[in-house]
Amino acid sequence: MEGTITTYDLLASQVLGAGLTLTSGPVDLNDRVKNGNLSLEYVITSDGSPTIDVTYELSFDGVNWIAGSSTLADGLTKASGTSGRGVLDITTDIELAPWARFAMTEDASDASGATVSLKLAMQ
């Protein structure tokens, strides 16, 4: 069905330490992105004030990743997003490839780190 929305929990309530990166597993985009619509939702919780970047990488086989990553959002905090809830939809067009993976990186701005979640919706 062309109107069907497929969702993935890429990172679910995972602890992200200061200066570290969490990367999702590969996401198969074949036959799932019919209309070219992608949306990411993130949640950041922390006792401190970490700053987090969201990036993605592409692959043609789901194993070998094209060098470098592309930034979807940078400088996100727990107060970013709708009503300062730390929740924000990032709607994007990514380059054409059959596989993608997504990452969240804490920029070492806060030693307390954060607990993060990242969801992907595709149509």
Biotite code that builds the C-alpha atoms (Angstrom):
import biotite.structure as struc

atoms = struc.array([
    struc.Atom([0.000, 0.000, 0.000], chain_id="A", res_id=1, res_name="MET", atom_name="CA", element="C"),
    struc.Atom([1.400, 3.353, -0.997], chain_id="A", res_id=2, res_name="GLU", atom_name="CA", element="C"),
    struc.Atom([-0.163, 5.239, 1.902], chain_id="A", res_id=3, res_name="GLY", atom_name="CA", element="C"),
    struc.Atom([1.199, 2.930, 4.596], chain_id="A", res_id=4, res_name="THR", atom_name="CA", element="C"),
    struc.Atom([3.582, 4.451, 7.123], chain_id="A", res_id=5, res_name="ILE", atom_name="CA", element="C"),
    struc.Atom([6.350, 2.178, 8.388], chain_id="A", res_id=6, res_name="THR", atom_name="CA", element="C"),
    struc.Atom([8.007, 3.043, 11.716], chain_id="A", res_id=7, res_name="THR", atom_name="CA", element="C"),
    struc.Atom([11.242, 1.876, 13.322], chain_id="A", res_id=8, res_name="TYR", atom_name="CA", element="C"),
    struc.Atom([12.634, 2.347, 16.821], chain_id="A", res_id=9, res_name="ASP", atom_name="CA", element="C"),
    struc.Atom([16.231, 3.138, 15.869], chain_id="A", res_id=10, res_name="LEU", atom_name="CA", element="C"),
    struc.Atom([17.496, 3.892, 19.374], chain_id="A", res_id=11, res_name="LEU", atom_name="CA", element="C"),
    struc.Atom([15.206, 3.165, 22.318], chain_id="A", res_id=12, res_name="ALA", atom_name="CA", element="C"),
    struc.Atom([16.050, 4.801, 25.667], chain_id="A", res_id=13, res_name="SER", atom_name="CA", element="C"),
    struc.Atom([19.778, 4.276, 25.294], chain_id="A", res_id=14, res_name="GLN", atom_name="CA", element="C"),
    struc.Atom([22.405, 5.991, 27.445], chain_id="A", res_id=15, res_name="VAL", atom_name="CA", element="C"),
    struc.Atom([24.620, 8.340, 25.429], chain_id="A", res_id=16, res_name="LEU", atom_name="CA", element="C"),
    struc.Atom([27.777, 9.328, 27.261], chain_id="A", res_id=17, res_name="GLY", atom_name="CA", element="C"),
    struc.Atom([29.570, 12.640, 26.861], chain_id="A", res_id=18, res_name="ALA", atom_name="CA", element="C"),
    struc.Atom([31.469, 12.800, 23.574], chain_id="A", res_id=19, res_name="GLY", atom_name="CA", element="C"),
    struc.Atom([30.139, 9.419, 22.400], chain_id="A", res_id=20, res_name="LEU", atom_name="CA", element="C"),
    struc.Atom([28.015, 8.257, 19.449], chain_id="A", res_id=21, res_name="THR", atom_name="CA", element="C"),
    struc.Atom([25.176, 5.733, 19.263], chain_id="A", res_id=22, res_name="LEU", atom_name="CA", element="C"),
    struc.Atom([24.443, 4.296, 15.806], chain_id="A", res_id=23, res_name="THR", atom_name="CA", element="C"),
    struc.Atom([21.324, 2.431, 14.714], chain_id="A", res_id=24, res_name="SER", atom_name="CA", element="C"),
    struc.Atom([21.376, -0.819, 12.844], chain_id="A", res_id=25, res_name="GLY", atom_name="CA", element="C"),
    struc.Atom([20.919, -0.720, 9.073], chain_id="A", res_id=26, res_name="PRO", atom_name="CA", element="C"),
    struc.Atom([17.472, 0.288, 7.800], chain_id="A", res_id=27, res_name="VAL", atom_name="CA", element="C"),
    struc.Atom([16.351, -1.306, 4.536], chain_id="A", res_id=28, res_name="ASP", atom_name="CA", element="C"),
    struc.Atom([14.796, 1.459, 2.426], chain_id="A", res_id=29, res_name="LEU", atom_name="CA", element="C"),
    struc.Atom([13.992, -0.888, -0.490], chain_id="A", res_id=30, res_name="ASN", atom_name="CA", element="C"),
    struc.Atom([10.267, -1.077, -1.187], chain_id="A", res_id=31, res_name="ASP", atom_name="CA", element="C"),
    struc.Atom([9.522, 0.904, 1.988], chain_id="A", res_id=32, res_name="ARG", atom_name="CA", element="C"),
    struc.Atom([9.885, 4.493, 0.870], chain_id="A", res_id=33, res_name="VAL", atom_name="CA", element="C"),
    struc.Atom([7.156, 4.753, -1.756], chain_id="A", res_id=34, res_name="LYS", atom_name="CA", element="C"),
    struc.Atom([6.410, 8.461, -1.549], chain_id="A", res_id=35, res_name="ASN", atom_name="CA", element="C"),
    struc.Atom([9.879, 9.668, -0.505], chain_id="A", res_id=36, res_name="GLY", atom_name="CA", element="C"),
    struc.Atom([8.700, 10.826, 2.921], chain_id="A", res_id=37, res_name="ASN", atom_name="CA", element="C"),
    struc.Atom([10.970, 10.327, 5.945], chain_id="A", res_id=38, res_name="LEU", atom_name="CA", element="C"),
    struc.Atom([10.498, 11.739, 9.421], chain_id="A", res_id=39, res_name="SER", atom_name="CA", element="C"),
    struc.Atom([12.647, 11.361, 12.546], chain_id="A", res_id=40, res_name="LEU", atom_name="CA", element="C"),
    struc.Atom([11.451, 11.929, 16.098], chain_id="A", res_id=41, res_name="GLU", atom_name="CA", element="C"),
    struc.Atom([13.937, 12.209, 18.928], chain_id="A", res_id=42, res_name="TYR", atom_name="CA", element="C"),
    struc.Atom([13.661, 12.388, 22.702], chain_id="A", res_id=43, res_name="VAL", atom_name="CA", element="C"),
    struc.Atom([16.491, 13.576, 24.972], chain_id="A", res_id=44, res_name="ILE", atom_name="CA", element="C"),
    struc.Atom([16.356, 13.322, 28.750], chain_id="A", res_id=45, res_name="THR", atom_name="CA", element="C"),
    struc.Atom([19.166, 14.361, 31.078], chain_id="A", res_id=46, res_name="SER", atom_name="CA", element="C"),
    struc.Atom([19.910, 15.931, 34.434], chain_id="A", res_id=47, res_name="ASP", atom_name="CA", element="C"),
    struc.Atom([22.411, 18.176, 32.643], chain_id="A", res_id=48, res_name="GLY", atom_name="CA", element="C"),
    struc.Atom([22.381, 20.165, 29.403], chain_id="A", res_id=49, res_name="SER", atom_name="CA", element="C"),
    struc.Atom([23.938, 17.972, 26.691], chain_id="A", res_id=50, res_name="PRO", atom_name="CA", element="C"),
    struc.Atom([23.992, 19.063, 23.052], chain_id="A", res_id=51, res_name="THR", atom_name="CA", element="C"),
    struc.Atom([23.355, 16.330, 20.488], chain_id="A", res_id=52, res_name="ILE", atom_name="CA", element="C"),
    struc.Atom([23.752, 16.006, 16.713], chain_id="A", res_id=53, res_name="ASP", atom_name="CA", element="C"),
    struc.Atom([21.762, 13.617, 14.488], chain_id="A", res_id=54, res_name="VAL", atom_name="CA", element="C"),
    struc.Atom([23.446, 12.245, 11.353], chain_id="A", res_id=55, res_name="THR", atom_name="CA", element="C"),
    struc.Atom([22.983, 9.484, 8.792], chain_id="A", res_id=56, res_name="TYR", atom_name="CA", element="C"),
    struc.Atom([25.101, 7.332, 6.493], chain_id="A", res_id=57, res_name="GLU", atom_name="CA", element="C"),
    struc.Atom([24.129, 5.469, 3.327], chain_id="A", res_id=58, res_name="LEU", atom_name="CA", element="C"),
    struc.Atom([25.017, 2.070, 1.883], chain_id="A", res_id=59, res_name="SER", atom_name="CA", element="C"),
    struc.Atom([24.283, 0.111, -1.261], chain_id="A", res_id=60, res_name="PHE", atom_name="CA", element="C"),
    struc.Atom([24.459, -3.276, 0.494], chain_id="A", res_id=61, res_name="ASP", atom_name="CA", element="C"),
    struc.Atom([23.724, -2.603, 4.189], chain_id="A", res_id=62, res_name="GLY", atom_name="CA", element="C"),
    struc.Atom([27.287, -3.602, 5.146], chain_id="A", res_id=63, res_name="VAL", atom_name="CA", element="C"),
    struc.Atom([29.738, -1.181, 3.523], chain_id="A", res_id=64, res_name="ASN", atom_name="CA", element="C"),
    struc.Atom([28.956, 2.433, 4.387], chain_id="A", res_id=65, res_name="TRP", atom_name="CA", element="C"),
    struc.Atom([29.786, 5.446, 2.245], chain_id="A", res_id=66, res_name="ILE", atom_name="CA", element="C"),
    struc.Atom([32.518, 7.398, 4.031], chain_id="A", res_id=67, res_name="ALA", atom_name="CA", element="C"),
    struc.Atom([31.352, 10.451, 5.936], chain_id="A", res_id=68, res_name="GLY", atom_name="CA", element="C"),
    struc.Atom([27.969, 11.257, 7.347], chain_id="A", res_id=69, res_name="SER", atom_name="CA", element="C"),
    struc.Atom([25.378, 13.888, 6.613], chain_id="A", res_id=70, res_name="SER", atom_name="CA", element="C"),
    struc.Atom([23.923, 16.052, 9.369], chain_id="A", res_id=71, res_name="THR", atom_name="CA", element="C"),
    struc.Atom([20.165, 16.083, 9.832], chain_id="A", res_id=72, res_name="LEU", atom_name="CA", element="C"),
    struc.Atom([20.160, 18.289, 12.941], chain_id="A", res_id=73, res_name="ALA", atom_name="CA", element="C"),
    struc.Atom([22.817, 19.716, 15.212], chain_id="A", res_id=74, res_name="ASP", atom_name="CA", element="C"),
    struc.Atom([22.839, 21.350, 18.604], chain_id="A", res_id=75, res_name="GLY", atom_name="CA", element="C"),
    struc.Atom([19.682, 19.612, 19.824], chain_id="A", res_id=76, res_name="LEU", atom_name="CA", element="C"),
    struc.Atom([18.931, 19.757, 23.547], chain_id="A", res_id=77, res_name="THR", atom_name="CA", element="C"),
    struc.Atom([16.288, 18.342, 25.845], chain_id="A", res_id=78, res_name="LYS", atom_name="CA", element="C"),
    struc.Atom([14.552, 21.733, 25.606], chain_id="A", res_id=79, res_name="ALA", atom_name="CA", element="C"),
    struc.Atom([14.490, 21.747, 21.776], chain_id="A", res_id=80, res_name="SER", atom_name="CA", element="C"),
    struc.Atom([11.335, 20.965, 19.918], chain_id="A", res_id=81, res_name="GLY", atom_name="CA", element="C"),
    struc.Atom([7.642, 21.487, 20.441], chain_id="A", res_id=82, res_name="THR", atom_name="CA", element="C"),
    struc.Atom([6.900, 23.333, 23.697], chain_id="A", res_id=83, res_name="SER", atom_name="CA", element="C"),
    struc.Atom([10.459, 22.624, 24.908], chain_id="A", res_id=84, res_name="GLY", atom_name="CA", element="C"),
    struc.Atom([9.666, 18.940, 25.439], chain_id="A", res_id=85, res_name="ARG", atom_name="CA", element="C"),
    struc.Atom([12.816, 17.647, 23.718], chain_id="A", res_id=86, res_name="GLY", atom_name="CA", element="C"),
    struc.Atom([10.676, 16.137, 20.980], chain_id="A", res_id=87, res_name="VAL", atom_name="CA", element="C"),
    struc.Atom([10.954, 17.305, 17.386], chain_id="A", res_id=88, res_name="LEU", atom_name="CA", element="C"),
    struc.Atom([10.025, 15.882, 14.017], chain_id="A", res_id=89, res_name="ASP", atom_name="CA", element="C"),
    struc.Atom([12.802, 16.229, 11.455], chain_id="A", res_id=90, res_name="ILE", atom_name="CA", element="C"),
    struc.Atom([11.384, 15.796, 7.969], chain_id="A", res_id=91, res_name="THR", atom_name="CA", element="C"),
    struc.Atom([14.074, 15.265, 5.368], chain_id="A", res_id=92, res_name="THR", atom_name="CA", element="C"),
    struc.Atom([14.984, 14.130, 1.908], chain_id="A", res_id=93, res_name="ASP", atom_name="CA", element="C"),
    struc.Atom([18.071, 11.941, 1.915], chain_id="A", res_id=94, res_name="ILE", atom_name="CA", element="C"),
    struc.Atom([20.128, 10.879, -1.064], chain_id="A", res_id=95, res_name="GLU", atom_name="CA", element="C"),
    struc.Atom([18.991, 7.801, -2.966], chain_id="A", res_id=96, res_name="LEU", atom_name="CA", element="C"),
    struc.Atom([20.399, 4.544, -1.584], chain_id="A", res_id=97, res_name="ALA", atom_name="CA", element="C"),
    struc.Atom([18.822, 1.224, -0.549], chain_id="A", res_id=98, res_name="PRO", atom_name="CA", element="C"),
    struc.Atom([20.180, 1.309, 3.039], chain_id="A", res_id=99, res_name="TRP", atom_name="CA", element="C"),
    struc.Atom([20.648, 3.955, 5.736], chain_id="A", res_id=100, res_name="ALA", atom_name="CA", element="C"),
    struc.Atom([21.692, 4.101, 9.365], chain_id="A", res_id=101, res_name="ARG", atom_name="CA", element="C"),
    struc.Atom([21.277, 6.947, 11.809], chain_id="A", res_id=102, res_name="PHE", atom_name="CA", element="C"),
    struc.Atom([23.399, 8.214, 14.704], chain_id="A", res_id=103, res_name="ALA", atom_name="CA", element="C"),
    struc.Atom([23.189, 10.537, 17.688], chain_id="A", res_id=104, res_name="MET", atom_name="CA", element="C"),
    struc.Atom([26.406, 12.137, 18.984], chain_id="A", res_id=105, res_name="THR", atom_name="CA", element="C"),
    struc.Atom([26.817, 14.051, 22.253], chain_id="A", res_id=106, res_name="GLU", atom_name="CA", element="C"),
    struc.Atom([29.319, 16.831, 21.576], chain_id="A", res_id=107, res_name="ASP", atom_name="CA", element="C"),
    struc.Atom([31.024, 16.579, 25.006], chain_id="A", res_id=108, res_name="ALA", atom_name="CA", element="C"),
    struc.Atom([29.289, 19.760, 26.133], chain_id="A", res_id=109, res_name="SER", atom_name="CA", element="C"),
    struc.Atom([28.018, 18.116, 29.322], chain_id="A", res_id=110, res_name="ASP", atom_name="CA", element="C"),
    struc.Atom([29.699, 15.338, 31.276], chain_id="A", res_id=111, res_name="ALA", atom_name="CA", element="C"),
    struc.Atom([26.351, 13.966, 32.466], chain_id="A", res_id=112, res_name="SER", atom_name="CA", element="C"),
    struc.Atom([25.435, 12.641, 28.996], chain_id="A", res_id=113, res_name="GLY", atom_name="CA", element="C"),
    struc.Atom([21.816, 11.777, 28.204], chain_id="A", res_id=114, res_name="ALA", atom_name="CA", element="C"),
    struc.Atom([19.253, 9.071, 27.603], chain_id="A", res_id=115, res_name="THR", atom_name="CA", element="C"),
    struc.Atom([18.104, 9.227, 23.989], chain_id="A", res_id=116, res_name="VAL", atom_name="CA", element="C"),
    struc.Atom([15.499, 7.693, 21.727], chain_id="A", res_id=117, res_name="SER", atom_name="CA", element="C"),
    struc.Atom([15.238, 7.998, 17.951], chain_id="A", res_id=118, res_name="LEU", atom_name="CA", element="C"),
    struc.Atom([12.330, 6.848, 15.785], chain_id="A", res_id=119, res_name="LYS", atom_name="CA", element="C"),
    struc.Atom([11.997, 6.793, 11.998], chain_id="A", res_id=120, res_name="LEU", atom_name="CA", element="C"),
    struc.Atom([8.762, 6.962, 10.009], chain_id="A", res_id=121, res_name="ALA", atom_name="CA", element="C"),
    struc.Atom([8.754, 6.300, 6.246], chain_id="A", res_id=122, res_name="MET", atom_name="CA", element="C"),
    struc.Atom([6.080, 6.520, 3.577], chain_id="A", res_id=123, res_name="GLN", atom_name="CA", element="C"),
])
